[in-house]
Amino acid sequence: MKRAKQFYLAIIIVCLIIIAWSTYYTLGGFDPVIVYVMEGKERTVIGKEYIEKFRYAEFKNKIETAKIEVDSGRLRGMLTVIFFQNDTIGKDSVHYFIGASREEIKDVVRLPAGYTYKEFKTDKIFKIFMTQHELVRPTPEEVAELAQIKAIEEGAVLQPLSFELYYPDQSFSVEFWAR
């Protein structure tokens, strides 16, 4: 009787390991995180700036609001979030800008009410495509560390900001720009 219980317990443990492994695989946990080095460019982002204590639910709501603005055509371009490294605001606060990015602002007749724009330029971009589900993807700190390592290998110094570009297929990429 005791052997039967041990046998069934072993089968249950093996099944749980198989389920956990296959779930991790399905969510993209084994997908490699590759830093691509790309040619630089200019980018204009039209959006709203925030400096506040980071609350994930509020942050997601602001992204959804911006996504609605982009999908409706009020904001034209690709949904973009810029995170600024700002040591003066405290550890529990974050400085970010949410909006739509464009290659040029020349064709924008006027900005929607409440929106501003920021322009950026670089010669080299370190880009990471995030294919993993958010439950298994690397943390933002790990992603930034990978980009920093690649920048050092390339002899570049990164700007104190990062871009998250959200694509229509629900995937996104993270860019770190060289100075």
MDTraj code that builds the backbone (N, CA, C; nanometers):
import mdtraj as md
import numpy as np

residues = "MET LYS ARG ALA LYS GLN PHE TYR LEU ALA ILE ILE ILE VAL CYS LEU ILE ILE ILE ALA TRP SER THR TYR TYR THR LEU GLY GLY PHE ASP PRO VAL ILE VAL TYR VAL MET GLU GLY LYS GLU ARG THR VAL ILE GLY LYS GLU TYR ILE GLU LYS PHE ARG TYR ALA GLU PHE LYS ASN LYS ILE GLU THR ALA LYS ILE GLU VAL ASP SER GLY ARG LEU ARG GLY MET LEU THR VAL ILE PHE PHE GLN ASN ASP THR ILE GLY LYS ASP SER VAL HIS TYR PHE ILE GLY ALA SER ARG GLU GLU ILE LYS ASP VAL VAL ARG LEU PRO ALA GLY TYR THR TYR LYS GLU PHE LYS THR ASP LYS ILE PHE LYS ILE PHE MET THR GLN HIS GLU LEU VAL ARG PRO THR PRO GLU GLU VAL ALA GLU LEU ALA GLN ILE LYS ALA ILE GLU GLU GLY ALA VAL LEU GLN PRO LEU SER PHE GLU LEU TYR TYR PRO ASP GLN SER PHE SER VAL GLU PHE TRP ALA ARG".split()
xyz = np.array([
    [0.0821, -0.1194, 0.0000],
    [0.0000, 0.0000, 0.0000],
    [0.0869, 0.1264, 0.0000],
    [0.1946, 0.1246, 0.0805],
    [0.2819, 0.2403, 0.0889],
    [0.3539, 0.2624, -0.0435],
    [0.3922, 0.1560, -0.1101],
    [0.4597, 0.1661, -0.2395],
    [0.3669, 0.2265, -0.3446],
    [0.2413, 0.1931, -0.3407],
    [0.1445, 0.2464, -0.4363],
    [0.1317, 0.3988, -0.4196],
    [0.1290, 0.4455, -0.2949],
    [0.1200, 0.5897, -0.2687],
    [0.2449, 0.6613, -0.3212],
    [0.3611, 0.6006, -0.3003],
    [0.4852, 0.6604, -0.3495],
    [0.4862, 0.6653, -0.5030],
    [0.4369, 0.5585, -0.5645],
    [0.4308, 0.5521, -0.7095],
    [0.3398, 0.6618, -0.7649],
    [0.2201, 0.6762, -0.7065],
    [0.1261, 0.7790, -0.7527],
    [0.1800, 0.9196, -0.7271],
    [0.2470, 0.9378, -0.6157],
    [0.3077, 1.0681, -0.5859],
    [0.4158, 1.1010, -0.6887],
    [0.4963, 1.0028, -0.7255],
    [0.6003, 1.0237, -0.8265],
    [0.5380, 1.0592, -0.9619],
    [0.4298, 0.9914, -0.9983],
    [0.3617, 1.0218, -1.1247],
    [0.3071, 1.1643, -1.1222],
    [0.2477, 1.2054, -1.0107],
    [0.1936, 1.3418, -0.9981],
    [0.3052, 1.4450, -1.0117],
    [0.4178, 1.4224, -0.9482],
    [0.5304, 1.5164, -0.9544],
    [0.5832, 1.5267, -1.0972],
    [0.5987, 1.4131, -1.1642],
    [0.6464, 1.4139, -1.3034],
    [0.5476, 1.4885, -1.3921],
    [0.4189, 1.4666, -1.3741],
    [0.3174, 1.5367, -1.4545],
    [0.3217, 1.6874, -1.4293],
    [0.3379, 1.7292, -1.3042],
    [0.3466, 1.8721, -1.2731],
    [0.4705, 1.9355, -1.3366],
    [0.5817, 1.8653, -1.3369],
    [0.7037, 1.9166, -1.4002],
    [0.6820, 1.9322, -1.5507],
    [0.6184, 1.8339, -1.6132],
    [0.5913, 1.8409, -1.7570],
    [0.4971, 1.9573, -1.7884],
    [0.3946, 1.9752, -1.7081],
    [0.3000, 2.0855, -1.7292],
    [0.3696, 2.2201, -1.7125],
    [0.4524, 2.2338, -1.6078],
    [0.5234, 2.3596, -1.5848],
    [0.6195, 2.3897, -1.6992],
    [0.6936, 2.2893, -1.7444],
    [0.7880, 2.3093, -1.8546],
    [0.7155, 2.3498, -1.9822],
    [0.6075, 2.2803, -2.0153],
    [0.5358, 2.3108, -2.1401],
    [0.4667, 2.4472, -2.1331],
    [0.4190, 2.4863, -2.0168],
    [0.3601, 2.6203, -2.0016],
    [0.4664, 2.7272, -2.0208],
    [0.5814, 2.7097, -1.9593],
    [0.6922, 2.8041, -1.9736],
    [0.7354, 2.8139, -2.1198],
    [0.7409, 2.7004, -2.1872],
    [0.7772, 2.6966, -2.3292],
    [0.6731, 2.7700, -2.4140],
    [0.5446, 2.7433, -2.3877],
    [0.4357, 2.8052, -2.4637],
    [0.4343, 2.9569, -2.4467],
    [0.4685, 3.0053, -2.3284],
    [0.4701, 3.1496, -2.3016],
    [0.5961, 3.2173, -2.3558],
    [0.6871, 3.1402, -2.4136],
    [0.8068, 3.1974, -2.4730],
    [0.9234, 3.2106, -2.3777],
    [0.9198, 3.1398, -2.2692],
    [1.0249, 3.1505, -2.1688],
    [1.1625, 3.1088, -2.2163],
    [1.1679, 3.0248, -2.3184],
    [1.2967, 2.9801, -2.3710],
    [1.3427, 3.0625, -2.4915],
    [1.2616, 3.1614, -2.5338],
    [1.3011, 3.2467, -2.6459],
    [1.4237, 3.3286, -2.6064],
    [1.5238, 3.3346, -2.6932],
    [1.6439, 3.4119, -2.6583],
    [1.6161, 3.5621, -2.6634],
    [1.6868, 3.6349, -2.5805],
    [1.6784, 3.7807, -2.5805],
    [1.8031, 3.8302, -2.6535],
    [1.7824, 3.8825, -2.7734],
    [1.8935, 3.9251, -2.8588],
    [1.8910, 4.0766, -2.8729],
    [2.0069, 4.1384, -2.8565],
    [2.0202, 4.2826, -2.8749],
    [2.0714, 4.3070, -3.0165],
    [1.9903, 4.3721, -3.0973],
    [2.0273, 4.4056, -3.2344],
    [2.0833, 4.5474, -3.2377],
    [2.1892, 4.5662, -3.3145],
    [2.2465, 4.6996, -3.3329],
    [2.1948, 4.7515, -3.4666],
    [2.1292, 4.8680, -3.4613],
    [2.0674, 4.9236, -3.5809],
    [2.1177, 5.0652, -3.6057],
    [2.1001, 5.1074, -3.7277],
    [2.1381, 5.2430, -3.7659],
    [2.0457, 5.3430, -3.6951],
    [2.1020, 5.4551, -3.6554],
    [2.0259, 5.5570, -3.5852],
    [1.9293, 5.6326, -3.6733],
    [1.8465, 5.7147, -3.6106],
    [1.7482, 5.7938, -3.6822],
    [1.6961, 5.9055, -3.5939],
    [1.6037, 5.9804, -3.6489],
    [1.5349, 6.0837, -3.5741],
    [1.3944, 6.0336, -3.5439],
    [1.3411, 6.0717, -3.4285],
    [1.2051, 6.0316, -3.3926],
    [1.1397, 6.1455, -3.3161],
    [1.0153, 6.1702, -3.3481],
    [0.9335, 6.2656, -3.2747],
    [0.8218, 6.1874, -3.2074],
    [0.7987, 6.2146, -3.0800],
    [0.6920, 6.1478, -3.0063],
    [0.5952, 6.2542, -2.9573],
    [0.4688, 6.2379, -2.9909],
    [0.3623, 6.3279, -2.9471],
    [0.2861, 6.2545, -2.8379],
    [0.2787, 6.3147, -2.7198],
    [0.2116, 6.2469, -2.6106],
    [0.2015, 6.3307, -2.4855],
    [0.1933, 6.2605, -2.3732],
    [0.1805, 6.3249, -2.2428],
    [0.2913, 6.2747, -2.1515],
    [0.3422, 6.3655, -2.0687],
    [0.4542, 6.3347, -1.9794],
    [0.4024, 6.3154, -1.8374],
    [0.4624, 6.2191, -1.7666],
    [0.4231, 6.1889, -1.6293],
    [0.5474, 6.1711, -1.5433],
    [0.5444, 6.2283, -1.4246],
    [0.6437, 6.2017, -1.3208],
    [0.5622, 6.1728, -1.1956],
    [0.5630, 6.0459, -1.1541],
    [0.4753, 6.0059, -1.0442],
    [0.5213, 5.8743, -0.9835],
    [0.4586, 5.8395, -0.8717],
    [0.4838, 5.7086, -0.8123],
    [0.4289, 5.6042, -0.9079],
    [0.5047, 5.4988, -0.9282],
    [0.4658, 5.3987, -1.0257],
    [0.3607, 5.3055, -0.9673],
    [0.2468, 5.3017, -1.0349],
    [0.1399, 5.2082, -1.0033],
    [0.1063, 5.1361, -1.1331],
    [0.1267, 5.0079, -1.1349],
    [0.1146, 4.9301, -1.2582],
    [-0.0231, 4.9442, -1.3219],
    [-0.1293, 4.9381, -1.2432],
    [-0.2646, 4.9462, -1.2983],
    [-0.2884, 5.0813, -1.3653],
    [-0.2446, 5.1901, -1.3031],
    [-0.2599, 5.3227, -1.3623],
    [-0.1770, 5.3348, -1.4896],
    [-0.0562, 5.2802, -1.4865],
    [0.0314, 5.2833, -1.6033],
    [-0.0345, 5.2110, -1.7204],
    [-0.0895, 5.0915, -1.6964],
    [-0.1566, 5.0151, -1.8016],
    [-0.2781, 5.0914, -1.8555],
    [-0.3522, 5.1608, -1.7668],
    [-0.4672, 5.2396, -1.8108],
    [-0.4230, 5.3531, -1.9035],
    [-0.3114, 5.4173, -1.8711],
    [-0.2610, 5.5260, -1.9554],
    [-0.2167, 5.4734, -2.0910],
    [-0.1568, 5.3554, -2.0937],
    [-0.1186, 5.2947, -2.2210],
    [-0.2432, 5.2611, -2.3028],
    [-0.3447, 5.2063, -2.2382],
    [-0.4693, 5.1734, -2.3091],
    [-0.5362, 5.2980, -2.3648],
    [-0.5348, 5.4074, -2.2869],
    [-0.5911, 5.5333, -2.3343],
    [-0.5160, 5.5831, -2.4573],
    [-0.3835, 5.5773, -2.4521],
    [-0.3030, 5.6197, -2.5672],
    [-0.3278, 5.5279, -2.6869],
    [-0.3443, 5.3986, -2.6621],
    [-0.3714, 5.3040, -2.7704],
    [-0.5042, 5.3374, -2.8376],
    [-0.6034, 5.3754, -2.7598],
    [-0.7329, 5.4150, -2.8165],
    [-0.7155, 5.5399, -2.9037],
    [-0.6336, 5.6352, -2.8561],
    [-0.6077, 5.7573, -2.9328],
    [-0.5378, 5.7249, -3.0658],
    [-0.4436, 5.6307, -3.0618],
    [-0.3728, 5.5921, -3.1845],
    [-0.4666, 5.5167, -3.2782],
    [-0.5429, 5.4214, -3.2232],
    [-0.6350, 5.3425, -3.3063],
    [-0.7437, 5.4288, -3.3696],
    [-0.7870, 5.5334, -3.2995],
    [-0.8925, 5.6210, -3.3519],
    [-0.8389, 5.7197, -3.4563],
    [-0.7065, 5.7356, -3.4617],
    [-0.6474, 5.8278, -3.5570],
    [-0.6238, 5.9670, -3.5009],
    [-0.6651, 5.9907, -3.3779],
    [-0.6398, 6.1219, -3.3172],
    [-0.4902, 6.1458, -3.3019],
    [-0.4186, 6.0411, -3.2634],
    [-0.2721, 6.0432, -3.2635],
    [-0.2271, 5.9509, -3.3746],
    [-0.1387, 5.9989, -3.4602],
    [-0.0904, 5.9160, -3.5702],
    [0.0514, 5.8710, -3.5400],
    [0.0777, 5.7457, -3.5658],
    [0.2097, 5.6901, -3.5429],
    [0.2001, 5.5603, -3.4661],
    [0.3133, 5.5178, -3.4128],
    [0.3205, 5.3933, -3.3377],
    [0.3162, 5.4237, -3.1879],
    [0.2354, 5.3480, -3.1154],
    [0.2246, 5.3661, -2.9709],
    [0.3629, 5.3499, -2.9078],
    [0.4041, 5.4510, -2.8307],
    [0.5395, 5.4554, -2.7763],
    [0.5369, 5.5020, -2.6313],
    [0.6199, 5.4382, -2.5495],
    [0.6422, 5.4831, -2.4117],
    [0.7916, 5.5073, -2.3971],
    [0.8259, 5.6256, -2.3495],
    [0.9661, 5.6590, -2.3246],
    [0.9862, 5.6642, -2.1739],
    [1.0824, 5.5888, -2.1250],
    [1.1186, 5.5928, -1.9831],
    [1.2485, 5.6710, -1.9697],
    [1.2486, 5.7713, -1.8838],
    [1.3669, 5.8519, -1.8596],
    [1.4302, 5.8081, -1.7283],
    [1.5624, 5.7964, -1.7262],
    [1.6332, 5.7697, -1.6012],
    [1.6488, 5.9027, -1.5300],
    [1.5872, 5.9144, -1.4151],
    [1.5861, 6.0405, -1.3423],
    [1.6136, 6.0098, -1.1958],
    [1.7359, 6.0359, -1.1507],
    [1.7754, 6.0033, -1.0141],
    [1.7212, 6.1017, -0.9114],
    [1.6659, 6.2135, -0.9546],
    [1.6215, 6.3162, -0.8607],
    [1.4782, 6.2975, -0.8126],
    [1.4037, 6.2012, -0.8670],
    [1.2620, 6.1889, -0.8319],
    [1.2333, 6.0837, -0.7255],
    [1.3317, 6.0090, -0.6816],
    [1.3091, 5.9068, -0.5800],
    [1.2948, 5.7687, -0.6402],
    [1.3211, 5.6682, -0.5590],
    [1.3225, 5.5305, -0.6088],
    [1.1838, 5.4760, -0.6412],
    [1.0805, 5.5236, -0.5736],
    [0.9474, 5.4696, -0.5990],
    [0.8715, 5.5467, -0.7067],
    [0.9356, 5.6465, -0.7661],
    [0.8718, 5.7260, -0.8709],
    [0.9362, 5.6964, -1.0060],
    [0.8641, 5.7315, -1.1110],
    [0.9121, 5.7067, -1.2472],
    [0.8765, 5.8266, -1.3352],
    [0.9607, 5.8504, -1.4344],
    [0.9418, 5.9593, -1.5292],
    [0.9234, 5.8959, -1.6669],
    [0.8052, 5.9141, -1.7260],
    [0.7799, 5.8545, -1.8563],
    [0.6920, 5.9451, -1.9413],
    [0.6916, 5.9152, -2.0710],
    [0.6189, 5.9916, -2.1715],
    [0.5454, 5.8911, -2.2583],
    [0.4138, 5.9015, -2.2684],
    [0.3335, 5.8061, -2.3456],
    [0.2689, 5.8785, -2.4630],
    [0.2826, 5.8218, -2.5811],
    [0.2210, 5.8829, -2.6980],
    [0.2429, 5.8012, -2.8232],
    [0.2544, 5.8717, -2.9349],
    [0.2741, 5.8075, -3.0643],
    [0.4004, 5.8630, -3.1280],
    [0.4829, 5.7741, -3.1825],
    [0.6084, 5.8190, -3.2438],
    [0.5937, 5.8279, -3.3941],
    [0.6644, 5.9251, -3.4486],
    [0.6659, 5.9509, -3.5920],
    [0.8089, 5.9780, -3.6329],
    [0.8352, 5.9576, -3.7589],
    [0.9691, 5.9873, -3.8087],
    [0.9917, 6.1374, -3.8161],
    [0.8878, 6.2128, -3.8517],
    [0.8996, 6.3579, -3.8622],
    [0.7721, 6.4225, -3.8113],
    [0.7834, 6.5440, -3.7623],
    [0.6656, 6.6171, -3.7165],
    [0.6145, 6.7127, -3.8240],
    [0.6834, 6.7197, -3.9372],
    [0.6482, 6.8161, -4.0424],
    [0.5042, 6.8031, -4.0899],
    [0.4515, 6.6785, -4.0948],
    [0.3172, 6.6619, -4.1479],
    [0.2083, 6.6720, -4.0412],
    [0.2441, 6.7101, -3.9192],
    [0.1452, 6.7304, -3.8137],
    [0.0985, 6.8756, -3.8213],
    [-0.0281, 6.8956, -3.8499],
    [-0.0810, 7.0308, -3.8643],
    [-0.0871, 7.0998, -3.7288],
    [-0.1451, 7.0316, -3.6305],
    [-0.1470, 7.0861, -3.4950],
    [-0.1585, 6.9708, -3.3960],
    [-0.1096, 6.9964, -3.2758],
    [-0.1133, 6.8936, -3.1727],
    [-0.2513, 6.8884, -3.1084],
    [-0.2991, 6.7680, -3.0716],
    [-0.4251, 6.7606, -2.9983],
    [-0.4111, 6.8314, -2.8635],
    [-0.5214, 6.8812, -2.8111],
    [-0.5200, 6.9535, -2.6836],
    [-0.4634, 6.8653, -2.5729],
    [-0.3742, 6.9224, -2.4933],
    [-0.3159, 6.8506, -2.3808],
    [-0.1926, 6.7693, -2.4153],
    [-0.1517, 6.7691, -2.5420],
    [-0.0374, 6.6910, -2.5846],
    [0.0822, 6.7818, -2.6160],
    [0.2003, 6.7278, -2.5939],
    [0.3242, 6.7964, -2.6300],
    [0.4052, 6.7013, -2.7171],
    [0.5199, 6.7477, -2.7620],
    [0.6038, 6.6584, -2.8406],
    [0.7481, 6.6698, -2.7944],
    [0.8225, 6.5630, -2.8187],
    [0.9653, 6.5568, -2.7900],
    [1.0343, 6.4999, -2.9129],
    [1.1517, 6.5548, -2.9435],
    [1.2281, 6.5077, -3.0585],
    [1.3581, 6.4445, -3.0102],
    [1.3966, 6.3364, -3.0762],
    [1.5153, 6.2614, -3.0393],
    [1.5950, 6.2292, -3.1647],
    [1.7274, 6.2141, -3.1472],
    [1.8146, 6.1802, -3.2592],
    [1.9312, 6.0971, -3.2067],
    [1.9719, 5.9993, -3.2869],
    [2.0862, 5.9164, -3.2504],
    [2.1510, 5.8602, -3.3765],
    [2.2733, 5.8106, -3.3593],
    [2.3440, 5.7457, -3.4694],
    [2.3376, 5.5942, -3.4603],
    [2.3043, 5.5417, -3.3396],
    [2.3041, 5.3963, -3.3207],
    [2.1942, 5.3591, -3.2216],
    [2.1211, 5.2528, -3.2543],
    [2.0119, 5.2048, -3.1697],
    [2.0387, 5.0597, -3.1320],
    [2.0168, 5.0280, -3.0053],
    [2.0257, 4.8908, -2.9547],
    [1.8829, 4.8458, -2.9268],
    [1.8344, 4.7502, -3.0075],
    [1.6931, 4.7138, -3.0058],
    [1.6746, 4.5683, -2.9651],
    [1.5746, 4.5460, -2.8793],
    [1.5408, 4.4119, -2.8328],
    [1.3932, 4.3884, -2.8602],
    [1.3612, 4.2826, -2.9360],
    [1.2224, 4.2465, -2.9619],
    [1.1762, 4.1523, -2.8508],
    [1.0689, 4.1899, -2.7839],
    [1.0177, 4.1108, -2.6722],
    [0.9072, 4.0175, -2.7230],
    [0.9391, 3.8893, -2.7332],
    [0.8438, 3.7909, -2.7846],
    [0.7803, 3.7088, -2.6728],
    [0.8319, 3.7210, -2.5522],
    [0.7826, 3.6417, -2.4406],
    [0.6563, 3.7051, -2.3802],
    [0.5744, 3.6225, -2.3192],
    [0.4596, 3.6715, -2.2426],
    [0.5122, 3.7437, -2.1196],
    [0.4358, 3.8392, -2.0693],
    [0.4852, 3.9199, -1.9577],
    [0.5121, 3.8392, -1.8306],
    [0.4548, 3.7213, -1.8181],
    [0.4810, 3.6380, -1.7004],
    [0.6218, 3.5790, -1.6994],
    [0.6815, 3.5623, -1.8183],
    [0.8125, 3.4973, -1.8262],
    [0.9203, 3.5843, -1.8898],
    [0.8846, 3.7044, -1.9322],
    [0.9848, 3.7888, -1.9991],
    [1.0830, 3.8446, -1.8971],
    [1.2026, 3.8799, -1.9425],
    [1.3022, 3.9364, -1.8518],
    [1.2541, 4.0691, -1.7938],
    [1.3037, 4.1025, -1.6761],
    [1.2660, 4.2283, -1.6124],
    [1.3262, 4.3456, -1.6895],
    [1.2708, 4.4656, -1.6738],
    [1.3298, 4.5820, -1.7406],
    [1.4767, 4.6040, -1.7028],
    [1.5131, 4.5714, -1.5810],
    [1.6525, 4.5859, -1.5385],
    [1.7426, 4.4894, -1.6145],
    [1.6968, 4.3649, -1.6336],
    [1.7750, 4.2667, -1.7083],
    [1.7899, 4.3078, -1.8550],
    [1.6835, 4.3610, -1.9134],
    [1.6877, 4.4064, -2.0521],
    [1.7855, 4.5227, -2.0660],
    [1.7780, 4.6176, -1.9738],
    [1.8691, 4.7330, -1.9772],
    [2.0138, 4.6879, -1.9609],
    [2.0367, 4.5892, -1.8774],
    [2.1729, 4.5380, -1.8572],
    [2.2263, 4.4733, -1.9854],
    [2.1411, 4.3971, -2.0545],
    [2.1834, 4.3361, -2.1812],
    [2.2186, 4.4432, -2.2845],
    [2.1376, 4.5485, -2.2913],
    [2.1656, 4.6574, -2.3859],
    [2.2941, 4.7296, -2.3483],
    [2.3157, 4.7493, -2.2194],
    [2.4370, 4.8174, -2.1731],
    [2.5617, 4.7357, -2.2084],
    [2.5541, 4.6060, -2.1909],
    [2.6672, 4.5182, -2.2250],
    [2.6966, 4.5268, -2.3744],
    [2.5920, 4.5218, -2.4578],
    [2.6106, 4.5305, -2.6027],
    [2.6674, 4.6672, -2.6418],
    [2.6217, 4.7733, -2.5759],
    [2.6732, 4.9079, -2.6048],
    [2.8216, 4.9175, -2.5715],
    [2.8616, 4.8580, -2.4606],
    [3.0033, 4.8582, -2.4227],
    [3.0849, 4.7827, -2.5277],
    [3.0333, 4.6673, -2.5735],
    [3.1018, 4.5911, -2.6776],
    [3.1176, 4.6727, -2.8054],
    [3.0185, 4.7573, -2.8353],
    [3.0210, 4.8394, -2.9566],
    [3.0932, 4.9717, -2.9359],
    [3.1374, 4.9990, -2.8131],
    [3.2066, 5.1238, -2.7841],
    [3.1148, 5.2448, -2.7791],
    [2.9910, 5.2234, -2.7407],
    [2.8922, 5.3320, -2.7351],
    [2.8509, 5.3586, -2.5912],
    [2.7993, 5.4780, -2.5687],
    [2.7433, 5.5168, -2.4390],
    [2.5950, 5.5421, -2.4609],
    [2.5109, 5.4839, -2.3753],
    [2.3667, 5.4962, -2.3924],
    [2.3131, 5.6260, -2.3334],
    [2.2093, 5.6779, -2.3974],
    [2.1368, 5.7927, -2.3433],
    [2.0572, 5.7456, -2.2211],
    [2.0247, 5.8357, -2.1290],
    [1.9508, 5.7948, -2.0094],
    [1.7998, 5.7834, -2.0344],
    [1.7639, 5.7065, -2.1367],
    [1.6227, 5.6849, -2.1674],
    [1.6083, 5.5559, -2.2465],
    [1.4861, 5.5059, -2.2523],
    [1.4572, 5.3885, -2.3345],
    [1.3192, 5.4065, -2.3962],
    [1.3012, 5.3468, -2.5136],
    [1.1750, 5.3520, -2.5859],
    [1.1122, 5.2135, -2.5847],
    [0.9829, 5.2070, -2.5572],
    [0.9058, 5.0854, -2.5782],
    [0.8113, 5.1142, -2.6926],
    [0.8217, 5.0363, -2.8001],
    [0.7372, 5.0534, -2.9176],
    [0.6385, 4.9376, -2.9234],
    [0.5089, 4.9691, -2.9222],
    [0.4036, 4.8684, -2.9213],
    [0.3469, 4.8520, -3.0618],
    [0.3537, 4.7295, -3.1135],
    [0.3102, 4.6997, -3.2488],
    [0.1640, 4.6538, -3.2486],
    [0.0966, 4.6638, -3.3633],
    [-0.0450, 4.6249, -3.3700],
    [-0.0730, 4.4780, -3.3352],
    [0.0269, 4.3899, -3.3506],
    [0.0062, 4.2475, -3.3202],
    [0.0248, 4.2155, -3.1716],
    [0.0261, 4.3178, -3.0867],
    [0.0381, 4.3062, -2.9408],
    [0.1796, 4.2740, -2.8931],
    [0.2775, 4.2721, -2.9821],
    [0.4166, 4.2548, -2.9406],
    [0.4778, 4.3929, -2.9215],
    [0.5980, 4.3963, -2.8662],
    [0.6658, 4.5244, -2.8523],
    [0.8156, 4.5054, -2.8534],
    [0.8855, 4.6157, -2.8729],
    [1.0316, 4.6145, -2.8692],
    [1.0782, 4.7250, -2.7766],
    [1.2007, 4.7097, -2.7290],
    [1.2623, 4.8092, -2.6420],
    [1.3874, 4.8585, -2.7128],
    [1.4024, 4.9910, -2.7178],
    [1.5191, 5.0507, -2.7814],
    [1.5964, 5.1336, -2.6810],
    [1.7267, 5.1224, -2.6892],
    [1.8181, 5.2052, -2.6122],
    [1.9030, 5.2805, -2.7144],
    [1.9107, 5.4108, -2.7024],
    [1.9795, 5.4932, -2.8019],
    [2.1139, 5.5368, -2.7507],
    [2.2118, 5.5347, -2.8405],
    [2.3476, 5.5793, -2.8068],
    [2.3522, 5.7320, -2.8102],
    [2.4452, 5.7870, -2.7362],
    [2.4629, 5.9337, -2.7380],
    [2.5318, 5.9764, -2.8639],
])
top = md.Topology()
chain = top.add_chain()
for i, resn in enumerate(residues, 1):
    res = top.add_residue(resn, chain, resSeq=i)
    for name in ("N", "CA", "C"):
        top.add_atom(name, md.element.get_by_symbol(name[0]), res)
traj = md.Trajectory(xyz[None], top)
